[in-house]
């Protein structure tokens, strides 16, 4: 119980913050949740549940002015690192990690597939989880959708692999988060209310590859200009011919090998076909054959 008896702050009382708090309490930590919102504007059932687990909850101005001493702070992805709440901690030199990083530290013995992209990541994460489970690889779609990774960690269920949707907000605060397979679907300017520039947003998302090694795999859209990364790459594109997975005459091909006729899938639109290609590429990286993967799709 690495956090037992440590005094830990969790910044943000939403879904991720609540999951992080309950995980830390289960590990014997002393937990305080701080949120800039007034308590009346937060979900009552969440606050009541936290307090029932002996989590201290501080809201509003009192949260932003909190001067207690903490060993570490856990940042919810919805909380801007530039906010007054967070600056109160960073200015005092308190170590800050994100909820994704916290969850990973409890799940690091389970292989992780991390999925990111401006568009389509939820669809693809769910499609991947559906296919992997159908092929006998026990998994759950989690992270930025469904259950936060900290909740999955606390539940201690048995999985062969975790299929984790990750956002730029979550990737901002990773340290050791290390997916065995990363998936980069696409990139377009977004979240410029949070980031100072498109380049800053892109840099946050590129952190998905940061801790991968040559033993890992990155599945990458072939039309994206990804800087040099360590993992082996598998590429795909429904719009260009240069990828390992491509489309020709209504058929998905892998290096000229026919894999799936588009008419045999319910997914429509080239963006969904790319999601499908990415799913096949990840499955291949997990050791599955096309014969296993195609029927569930």
Residue frames as qw, qx, qy, qz and C-alpha x, y, z in Angstrom:
[[0.000, 0.890, 0.456, 0.000, 0.00, 0.00, 0.00],
 [0.563, 0.213, 0.004, 0.799, 2.34, 2.66, -1.33],
 [0.054, -0.552, -0.075, -0.828, 0.15, 5.62, -0.30],
 [0.590, -0.554, -0.582, 0.080, -0.85, 4.40, 3.16],
 [0.442, -0.697, -0.302, 0.477, -1.14, 7.25, 5.69],
 [0.338, 0.050, 0.219, 0.914, 0.00, 9.83, 3.14],
 [0.176, 0.680, 0.374, -0.606, -1.86, 13.13, 3.07],
 [0.306, 0.122, 0.661, 0.675, -3.02, 13.50, -0.55],
 [0.323, 0.506, 0.170, -0.782, -5.04, 16.19, -2.32],
 [0.384, 0.352, 0.767, 0.375, -7.31, 15.39, -5.25],
 [0.084, 0.367, -0.044, -0.925, -8.09, 18.41, -7.41],
 [0.455, 0.044, -0.504, -0.733, -11.57, 18.16, -8.90],
 [0.448, -0.004, 0.739, -0.503, -14.70, 16.45, -7.55],
 [0.695, 0.313, -0.270, -0.588, -15.97, 14.99, -10.82],
 [0.982, 0.056, -0.090, -0.157, -15.93, 11.39, -12.03],
 [0.714, 0.406, -0.430, 0.375, -12.14, 11.10, -12.29],
 [0.043, -0.555, 0.495, -0.667, -11.46, 12.91, -9.04],
 [0.785, -0.310, 0.219, -0.489, -13.95, 10.74, -7.19],
 [0.966, 0.150, -0.210, 0.024, -12.40, 7.57, -8.65],
 [0.476, 0.500, -0.496, 0.526, -8.90, 8.69, -7.66],
 [0.342, -0.524, 0.410, -0.663, -10.07, 9.55, -4.14],
 [0.908, -0.198, 0.120, -0.349, -11.75, 6.19, -3.55],
 [0.863, 0.298, -0.341, 0.224, -8.72, 4.31, -4.89],
 [0.248, 0.531, -0.508, 0.632, -6.41, 6.22, -2.56],
 [0.589, -0.436, 0.324, -0.598, -8.73, 5.69, 0.42],
 [0.985, -0.020, -0.092, -0.144, -8.75, 1.94, -0.32],
 [0.726, 0.350, -0.385, 0.450, -4.95, 2.14, -0.08],
 [0.616, -0.536, -0.397, 0.419, -5.10, 3.80, 3.33],
 [0.317, 0.254, 0.011, 0.914, -4.31, 7.37, 2.28],
 [0.020, -0.642, -0.470, 0.605, -5.75, 10.45, 3.97],
 [0.294, 0.359, 0.568, 0.679, -7.58, 12.19, 1.12],
 [0.107, 0.625, 0.295, -0.715, -8.87, 15.73, 0.66],
 [0.391, 0.513, 0.597, 0.477, -10.85, 16.63, -2.46],
 [0.066, -0.558, -0.107, 0.820, -10.71, 20.29, -3.48],
 [0.326, 0.517, 0.640, 0.465, -12.91, 21.89, -6.12],
 [0.102, -0.012, -0.004, 0.995, -13.26, 25.56, -7.07],
 [0.356, -0.421, -0.543, -0.634, -16.99, 25.14, -7.65],
 [0.437, -0.312, 0.415, -0.734, -19.41, 25.82, -4.84],
 [0.206, -0.032, 0.965, -0.161, -20.69, 22.63, -3.25],
 [0.548, 0.448, 0.457, -0.538, -24.28, 23.34, -4.35],
 [0.551, 0.635, -0.305, -0.447, -23.07, 23.13, -7.97],
 [0.114, 0.379, -0.915, -0.072, -21.51, 19.69, -7.53],
 [0.676, -0.148, -0.622, -0.367, -23.25, 16.32, -7.73],
 [0.547, -0.558, 0.340, -0.523, -24.63, 15.70, -4.23],
 [0.990, -0.100, 0.004, -0.102, -24.49, 11.91, -4.49],
 [0.727, 0.426, -0.331, 0.424, -20.79, 12.06, -5.36],
 [0.014, -0.614, 0.427, -0.664, -19.96, 14.37, -2.46],
 [0.767, -0.405, 0.212, -0.451, -22.03, 12.30, -0.03],
 [0.984, 0.083, -0.143, 0.071, -20.31, 9.10, -1.17],
 [0.502, 0.525, -0.416, 0.547, -16.86, 10.64, -0.73],
 [0.282, -0.569, 0.411, -0.654, -17.65, 11.83, 2.78],
 [0.923, -0.232, 0.048, -0.303, -19.08, 8.42, 3.64],
 [0.915, 0.166, -0.199, 0.309, -15.63, 7.02, 2.83],
 [0.565, -0.700, -0.039, 0.435, -13.96, 9.57, 5.15],
 [0.505, 0.312, 0.235, 0.770, -12.78, 11.78, 2.32],
 [0.105, -0.635, -0.255, 0.721, -12.61, 15.45, 3.28],
 [0.371, 0.592, 0.514, 0.498, -14.26, 17.72, 0.68],
 [0.172, -0.604, -0.136, 0.766, -13.50, 21.44, 0.40],
 [0.408, 0.618, 0.559, 0.374, -15.21, 23.64, -2.18],
 [0.077, 0.963, 0.219, 0.134, -15.22, 27.18, -3.52],
 [0.136, 0.881, -0.312, 0.329, -12.81, 29.86, -2.34],
 [0.671, -0.596, 0.424, -0.123, -11.72, 27.71, 0.60],
 [0.934, 0.137, 0.255, 0.208, -10.40, 25.11, -1.85],
 [0.557, 0.724, -0.040, 0.405, -8.40, 27.70, -3.80],
 [0.093, -0.822, 0.356, -0.434, -6.88, 29.07, -0.58],
 [0.942, -0.331, -0.060, 0.001, -6.14, 25.73, 1.09],
 [0.130, 0.815, -0.526, 0.206, -2.73, 25.87, 2.77],
 [0.883, -0.341, 0.305, -0.101, -2.48, 22.35, 4.16],
 [0.059, -0.601, 0.762, 0.232, 0.60, 20.23, 3.57],
 [0.930, 0.220, 0.153, -0.250, 0.28, 17.34, 1.11],
 [0.605, -0.318, 0.625, 0.377, 2.74, 14.71, -0.13],
 [0.179, 0.054, 0.727, 0.661, 1.20, 14.73, -3.60],
 [0.465, 0.418, 0.241, -0.742, -1.78, 16.11, -5.53],
 [0.379, 0.231, 0.841, 0.309, -3.84, 14.24, -8.12],
 [0.208, 0.352, -0.114, -0.905, -5.20, 16.41, -10.92],
 [0.585, 0.472, 0.639, -0.165, -8.51, 15.61, -12.61],
 [0.447, 0.173, 0.530, 0.699, -8.33, 16.03, -16.40],
 [0.071, 0.803, 0.505, 0.309, -11.14, 18.59, -16.42],
 [0.356, -0.877, -0.080, 0.312, -9.20, 21.00, -14.23],
 [0.523, 0.793, -0.121, 0.290, -6.98, 23.45, -16.13],
 [0.763, -0.157, -0.241, 0.578, -3.36, 23.32, -14.87],
 [0.240, 0.341, -0.033, 0.908, -3.33, 27.13, -15.17],
 [0.430, -0.716, -0.403, -0.374, -6.30, 27.53, -12.80],
 [0.209, -0.708, 0.382, -0.556, -5.93, 29.23, -9.44],
 [0.903, -0.340, 0.139, -0.222, -6.70, 25.93, -7.69],
 [0.939, 0.161, -0.060, 0.297, -3.75, 24.17, -9.33],
 [0.362, 0.685, -0.261, 0.575, -1.38, 27.12, -9.09],
 [0.541, -0.705, 0.244, -0.388, -1.90, 27.08, -5.32],
 [0.942, -0.237, 0.222, 0.080, -0.22, 23.67, -5.35],
 [0.791, 0.429, 0.010, 0.437, 2.40, 24.10, -8.06],
 [0.095, 0.842, -0.207, 0.489, 3.63, 27.37, -6.53],
 [0.608, -0.654, 0.375, -0.251, 4.33, 25.51, -3.28],
 [0.177, 0.528, -0.827, -0.077, 6.32, 22.78, -5.03],
 [0.692, -0.030, 0.631, -0.350, 3.79, 20.05, -4.32],
 [0.114, -0.139, 0.880, 0.440, 4.17, 17.15, -6.75],
 [0.629, 0.356, 0.211, -0.658, 1.19, 16.94, -9.13],
 [0.101, -0.069, 0.909, 0.398, 0.25, 13.93, -11.26],
 [0.534, 0.000, -0.282, -0.797, -2.91, 13.18, -13.21],
 [0.788, -0.082, 0.407, -0.455, -5.63, 10.64, -12.48],
 [0.876, 0.403, -0.238, -0.119, -4.57, 8.59, -15.52],
 [0.351, 0.562, -0.672, 0.332, -1.02, 8.34, -14.17],
 [0.445, -0.340, 0.626, -0.542, -2.34, 7.32, -10.75],
 [0.904, 0.115, 0.175, -0.372, -4.54, 4.58, -12.21],
 [0.730, 0.526, -0.435, 0.035, -1.67, 3.32, -14.36],
 [0.027, 0.569, -0.723, 0.390, 0.58, 2.94, -11.32],
 [0.612, -0.139, 0.643, -0.438, -1.87, 0.38, -9.96],
 [0.866, 0.376, 0.233, -0.234, -2.41, -1.36, -13.32],
 [0.180, 0.773, -0.539, -0.283, 1.12, -1.39, -14.72],
 [0.376, -0.226, 0.894, 0.087, 1.30, -5.21, -14.76],
 [0.589, 0.517, 0.613, -0.102, -1.61, -5.33, -17.23],
 [0.357, 0.101, 0.479, 0.796, -0.84, -4.48, -20.88],
 [0.194, 0.690, 0.352, -0.602, -2.53, -1.27, -21.96],
 [0.361, 0.443, 0.537, 0.621, -3.85, -0.19, -25.34],
 [0.056, -0.595, -0.248, 0.762, -4.08, 3.61, -25.34],
 [0.346, 0.568, 0.608, 0.433, -6.30, 5.27, -27.94],
 [0.066, -0.637, -0.157, 0.752, -6.14, 8.95, -28.82],
 [0.244, 0.319, 0.595, 0.696, -7.26, 11.20, -31.66],
 [0.181, 0.058, 0.100, -0.977, -9.29, 14.34, -32.13],
 [0.712, 0.098, -0.067, -0.692, -12.17, 12.37, -33.66],
 [0.820, 0.137, -0.486, -0.269, -13.33, 8.78, -33.39],
 [0.161, 0.394, -0.823, 0.376, -11.47, 7.67, -30.28],
 [0.558, -0.086, 0.565, -0.601, -14.59, 6.68, -28.32],
 [0.861, 0.309, -0.094, -0.393, -16.03, 4.69, -31.24],
 [0.618, 0.474, -0.623, 0.078, -12.70, 2.94, -31.79],
 [0.122, -0.365, 0.775, -0.501, -12.09, 2.22, -28.11],
 [0.718, 0.034, 0.427, -0.548, -15.51, 0.57, -27.85],
 [0.832, 0.420, -0.262, -0.250, -15.03, -1.32, -31.13],
 [0.344, 0.514, -0.751, 0.232, -11.65, -2.58, -29.95],
 [0.350, -0.240, 0.731, -0.534, -13.00, -3.77, -26.60],
 [0.832, 0.201, 0.174, -0.487, -15.91, -5.52, -28.31],
 [0.754, 0.481, -0.438, -0.094, -13.60, -7.32, -30.75],
 [0.164, 0.483, -0.789, 0.344, -10.99, -8.29, -28.16],
 [0.545, -0.134, 0.622, -0.546, -13.59, -9.75, -25.81],
 [0.870, 0.311, 0.013, -0.383, -15.18, -11.67, -28.70],
 [0.674, 0.511, -0.527, 0.084, -11.73, -13.09, -29.50],
 [0.865, -0.314, -0.359, 0.157, -11.19, -14.26, -25.92],
 [0.448, 0.181, -0.324, 0.813, -8.97, -11.42, -24.70],
 [0.308, -0.751, -0.561, 0.162, -10.67, -10.06, -21.59],
 [0.292, 0.131, -0.025, 0.947, -10.74, -6.28, -21.60],
 [0.019, -0.788, -0.542, 0.292, -12.78, -3.21, -20.69],
 [0.284, 0.620, 0.191, 0.706, -13.19, 0.12, -22.48],
 [0.474, -0.746, -0.335, 0.327, -12.23, 2.70, -19.88],
 [0.462, -0.045, 0.049, 0.884, -10.29, 5.89, -19.21],
 [0.095, 0.101, -0.064, -0.988, -11.82, 8.93, -20.86],
 [0.623, -0.159, -0.394, -0.657, -15.01, 6.91, -21.40],
 [0.802, -0.288, -0.517, -0.077, -16.87, 4.68, -19.00],
 [0.725, -0.654, -0.108, 0.185, -14.88, 4.03, -15.86],
 [0.075, 0.896, -0.427, 0.094, -11.78, 6.10, -15.09],
 [0.673, 0.323, -0.640, 0.182, -8.63, 3.99, -14.90],
 [0.079, -0.360, 0.665, -0.649, -8.46, 4.59, -11.13],
 [0.759, -0.086, 0.241, -0.599, -11.86, 2.94, -10.72],
 [0.883, 0.259, -0.377, -0.107, -10.76, -0.07, -12.78],
 [0.366, 0.425, -0.696, 0.448, -7.67, -0.32, -10.57],
 [0.376, -0.294, 0.544, -0.690, -9.73, -0.22, -7.37],
 [0.866, 0.026, 0.019, -0.499, -12.10, -2.95, -8.57],
 [0.267, -0.481, 0.834, 0.037, -9.20, -5.39, -9.14],
 [0.886, 0.302, 0.218, -0.276, -10.98, -7.43, -11.82],
 [0.618, -0.234, 0.625, 0.416, -8.98, -9.82, -14.01],
 [0.573, 0.774, 0.008, -0.268, -8.18, -8.54, -17.51],
 [0.840, 0.115, 0.267, 0.459, -5.77, -9.66, -20.22],
 [0.346, 0.193, 0.179, 0.900, -5.44, -6.11, -21.50],
 [0.038, 0.696, 0.445, -0.562, -6.99, -2.70, -20.78],
 [0.339, 0.507, 0.477, 0.633, -8.42, -0.63, -23.64],
 [0.265, -0.642, -0.330, 0.639, -8.00, 2.96, -22.51],
 [0.297, 0.804, 0.284, 0.429, -9.25, 6.07, -24.28],
 [0.500, -0.453, -0.159, 0.721, -6.87, 8.92, -23.45],
 [0.218, 0.935, 0.249, 0.131, -7.39, 12.63, -24.05],
 [0.439, 0.571, -0.221, 0.657, -4.84, 15.42, -24.33],
 [0.412, -0.734, 0.169, -0.514, -5.99, 16.65, -20.92],
 [0.924, -0.367, 0.099, -0.023, -5.06, 13.28, -19.39],
 [0.855, 0.260, -0.052, 0.445, -1.76, 13.00, -21.26],
 [0.072, 0.871, -0.175, 0.453, -0.62, 16.43, -20.00],
 [0.440, -0.691, 0.432, -0.376, 0.18, 15.01, -16.58],
 [0.991, -0.020, -0.130, 0.037, 1.63, 11.55, -17.25],
 [0.261, -0.779, 0.569, 0.045, 5.04, 10.52, -15.92],
 [0.255, -0.316, 0.906, 0.116, 5.44, 6.76, -16.40],
 [0.746, 0.366, 0.350, -0.432, 2.20, 5.86, -18.24],
 [0.051, -0.449, 0.797, 0.401, 3.38, 3.23, -20.71],
 [0.842, 0.287, 0.172, -0.424, 0.97, 1.62, -23.19],
 [0.587, -0.167, 0.720, 0.330, 2.24, -1.52, -24.88],
 [0.324, 0.432, 0.638, 0.548, 0.15, -0.45, -27.88],
 [0.067, 0.518, 0.179, -0.834, -0.63, 3.18, -28.69],
 [0.360, 0.533, 0.683, 0.345, -3.15, 4.24, -31.31],
 [0.014, -0.444, 0.021, 0.896, -3.09, 7.68, -32.97],
 [0.472, 0.566, 0.676, -0.006, -6.25, 8.02, -35.04],
 [0.333, 0.693, 0.305, 0.562, -6.04, 11.58, -36.34],
 [0.336, -0.427, -0.272, 0.794, -5.38, 15.16, -35.37],
 [0.118, 0.696, 0.384, 0.595, -7.26, 18.42, -35.92],
 [0.068, 0.296, -0.323, 0.896, -7.20, 21.77, -34.08],
 [0.562, -0.582, -0.532, -0.252, -9.36, 21.57, -30.95],
 [0.645, -0.609, -0.346, 0.305, -9.55, 22.66, -27.30],
 [0.429, 0.415, -0.063, 0.800, -8.01, 26.04, -28.06],
 [0.419, -0.789, -0.063, -0.445, -9.85, 27.40, -25.03],
 [0.845, -0.517, 0.070, 0.118, -7.43, 25.29, -22.96],
 [0.768, -0.071, 0.229, 0.594, -4.26, 25.44, -25.07],
 [0.071, -0.745, 0.097, 0.656, -2.35, 28.52, -26.16],
 [0.311, 0.545, -0.540, -0.561, -1.74, 27.09, -29.63],
 [0.926, 0.203, -0.171, -0.268, -2.41, 24.12, -31.90],
 [0.530, 0.476, -0.651, 0.260, 1.22, 23.10, -31.38],
 [0.226, -0.358, 0.682, -0.597, 0.71, 22.93, -27.61],
 [0.833, 0.029, 0.213, -0.510, -2.40, 20.77, -28.05],
 [0.844, 0.382, -0.370, -0.069, -0.54, 18.45, -30.44],
 [0.240, 0.511, -0.719, 0.406, 2.43, 18.20, -28.07],
 [0.550, -0.251, 0.553, -0.574, 0.11, 17.04, -25.28],
 [0.923, 0.179, 0.063, -0.335, -1.35, 14.29, -27.47],
 [0.647, 0.542, -0.529, 0.087, 2.09, 13.17, -28.70],
 [0.254, -0.536, 0.694, -0.408, 2.96, 12.24, -25.13],
 [0.938, -0.010, 0.116, -0.327, 1.08, 8.98, -25.76],
 [0.864, 0.384, -0.278, 0.171, 4.35, 7.68, -27.29],
 [0.066, -0.865, 0.400, -0.296, 6.66, 9.15, -24.65],
 [0.502, -0.512, 0.667, -0.201, 7.39, 6.06, -22.56],
 [0.953, 0.247, 0.110, -0.135, 7.10, 3.43, -25.28],
 [0.381, -0.568, 0.658, 0.315, 10.14, 1.38, -26.27],
 [0.307, 0.375, -0.725, -0.489, 11.21, -0.68, -29.27],
 [0.041, 0.087, 0.990, -0.101, 9.33, -3.62, -27.72],
 [0.324, 0.509, 0.541, -0.586, 6.02, -1.73, -28.08],
 [0.298, 0.394, 0.687, 0.533, 3.76, -0.95, -31.03],
 [0.159, 0.470, 0.157, -0.854, 2.32, 2.34, -32.29],
 [0.356, 0.515, 0.727, 0.282, -0.63, 2.20, -34.69],
 [0.088, -0.528, 0.001, 0.845, -0.59, 5.49, -36.57],
 [0.551, 0.752, 0.310, -0.186, -2.66, 7.15, -39.30],
 [0.732, 0.121, 0.320, 0.589, -0.41, 7.13, -42.38],
 [0.279, 0.763, 0.226, 0.537, -1.21, 10.72, -43.33],
 [0.439, -0.898, -0.018, 0.013, -0.04, 12.08, -39.97],
 [0.495, 0.620, -0.424, 0.438, 3.46, 13.49, -39.63],
 [0.780, -0.625, -0.036, -0.004, 4.57, 11.85, -36.40],
 [0.056, 0.826, -0.552, 0.099, 8.10, 12.68, -35.18],
 [0.522, 0.288, -0.795, 0.111, 10.61, 9.90, -34.58],
 [0.722, -0.445, 0.245, -0.470, 9.24, 7.51, -31.96],
 [0.196, -0.462, 0.862, -0.069, 10.68, 4.34, -30.43],
 [0.687, 0.100, 0.672, -0.257, 7.92, 1.73, -30.94],
 [0.229, 0.080, 0.818, 0.522, 7.44, -0.35, -34.06],
 [0.378, 0.336, 0.103, -0.857, 4.75, 1.28, -36.21],
 [0.285, 0.368, 0.850, 0.246, 1.78, -0.10, -38.12],
 [0.121, 0.261, -0.062, -0.956, 0.12, 2.47, -40.38],
 [0.276, 0.515, 0.811, 0.044, -3.35, 2.78, -41.88],
 [0.144, 0.371, -0.036, -0.917, -5.28, 5.17, -44.12],
 [0.498, 0.537, 0.679, -0.051, -8.51, 5.13, -46.08],
 [0.281, 0.921, 0.072, -0.260, -7.36, 8.22, -47.98],
 [0.147, 0.782, -0.576, -0.187, -3.79, 7.34, -49.03],
 [0.932, 0.210, -0.280, -0.092, -2.08, 4.28, -50.47],
 [0.327, 0.613, -0.622, 0.362, 1.03, 4.41, -48.34],
 [0.559, -0.473, 0.475, -0.489, -0.30, 2.67, -45.22],
 [0.087, -0.166, 0.982, -0.031, 0.12, -0.94, -44.16],
 [0.270, 0.507, 0.801, -0.168, -3.70, -1.02, -44.10],
 [0.135, 0.252, -0.255, -0.924, -5.44, 0.67, -47.04],
 [0.606, 0.445, 0.536, -0.384, -8.64, 0.49, -49.07],
 [0.070, 0.311, -0.653, -0.687, -8.87, -0.59, -52.69],
 [0.433, -0.067, -0.676, -0.592, -12.01, -1.33, -54.72],
 [0.702, -0.411, -0.102, -0.573, -14.18, -1.68, -51.63],
 [0.912, -0.179, -0.336, 0.151, -11.80, -3.99, -49.75],
 [0.366, -0.856, 0.360, -0.054, -9.55, -3.36, -46.75],
 [0.849, 0.351, -0.328, 0.218, -6.08, -4.65, -47.58],
 [0.567, -0.751, 0.301, 0.154, -3.12, -5.39, -45.36],
 [0.207, -0.568, 0.664, 0.440, 0.00, -5.09, -47.52],
 [0.422, 0.269, -0.608, -0.616, -2.06, -6.20, -50.55],
 [0.118, -0.137, -0.980, 0.076, -3.68, -9.10, -48.65],
 [0.431, -0.441, -0.359, -0.701, -7.51, -8.83, -48.73],
 [0.056, 0.040, -0.776, 0.627, -8.84, -8.63, -45.18],
 [0.183, 0.505, 0.711, -0.453, -12.45, -7.42, -45.21],
 [0.110, 0.465, 0.563, 0.674, -14.98, -6.31, -47.80],
 [0.089, -0.043, 0.257, -0.961, -16.55, -2.99, -46.81],
 [0.583, -0.188, -0.385, -0.690, -19.96, -4.34, -47.75],
 [0.676, -0.208, -0.703, 0.066, -19.60, -6.97, -45.03],
 [0.300, -0.195, -0.545, 0.758, -19.44, -4.44, -42.21],
 [0.056, -0.816, -0.575, 0.014, -22.19, -2.23, -40.79],
 [0.304, -0.643, -0.013, 0.703, -19.81, 0.72, -40.45],
 [0.492, 0.720, 0.374, 0.316, -20.22, 3.41, -43.09],
 [0.025, 0.993, -0.104, 0.050, -18.10, 6.40, -44.09],
 [0.685, 0.478, -0.404, 0.374, -14.35, 6.55, -44.62],
 [0.166, -0.633, 0.499, -0.568, -13.77, 7.87, -41.09],
 [0.833, -0.273, 0.329, -0.350, -15.42, 4.74, -39.67],
 [0.928, 0.317, -0.171, 0.100, -13.47, 2.56, -42.09],
 [0.320, 0.625, -0.519, 0.487, -10.30, 4.08, -40.64],
 [0.548, -0.480, 0.461, -0.507, -11.53, 3.26, -37.15],
 [0.980, 0.038, 0.099, -0.171, -12.05, -0.32, -38.35],
 [0.726, 0.520, -0.348, 0.285, -8.58, -0.50, -39.92],
 [0.040, -0.643, 0.544, -0.538, -7.03, 0.80, -36.72],
 [0.793, -0.304, 0.339, -0.406, -8.91, -1.83, -34.72],
 [0.967, 0.240, -0.080, 0.035, -7.61, -4.59, -37.00],
 [0.462, 0.638, -0.448, 0.424, -4.06, -3.22, -36.67],
 [0.356, -0.563, 0.533, -0.521, -4.24, -3.22, -32.87],
 [0.935, -0.099, 0.207, -0.269, -5.68, -6.74, -32.87],
 [0.835, 0.440, -0.266, 0.196, -2.82, -7.88, -35.09],
 [0.148, 0.645, -0.538, 0.523, -0.37, -6.32, -32.63],
 [0.625, -0.378, 0.475, -0.491, -2.12, -8.35, -29.91],
 [0.178, -0.265, 0.942, 0.102, -1.39, -11.54, -31.85],
 [0.633, 0.378, 0.556, -0.384, -4.85, -12.09, -33.34],
 [0.308, 0.067, 0.739, 0.595, -5.37, -13.37, -36.87],
 [0.322, 0.062, -0.242, -0.913, -7.72, -11.75, -39.37],
 [0.468, -0.201, -0.809, -0.293, -9.74, -14.97, -39.27],
 [0.317, -0.404, -0.712, 0.479, -10.37, -14.36, -35.57],
 [0.065, -0.322, -0.206, 0.922, -10.98, -10.62, -35.81],
 [0.175, -0.055, -0.486, -0.855, -13.22, -10.21, -38.85],
 [0.298, -0.438, -0.824, -0.201, -16.33, -12.17, -37.70],
 [0.239, -0.602, -0.560, 0.516, -17.00, -9.95, -34.60],
 [0.070, -0.365, 0.091, 0.924, -16.68, -6.83, -36.76]]
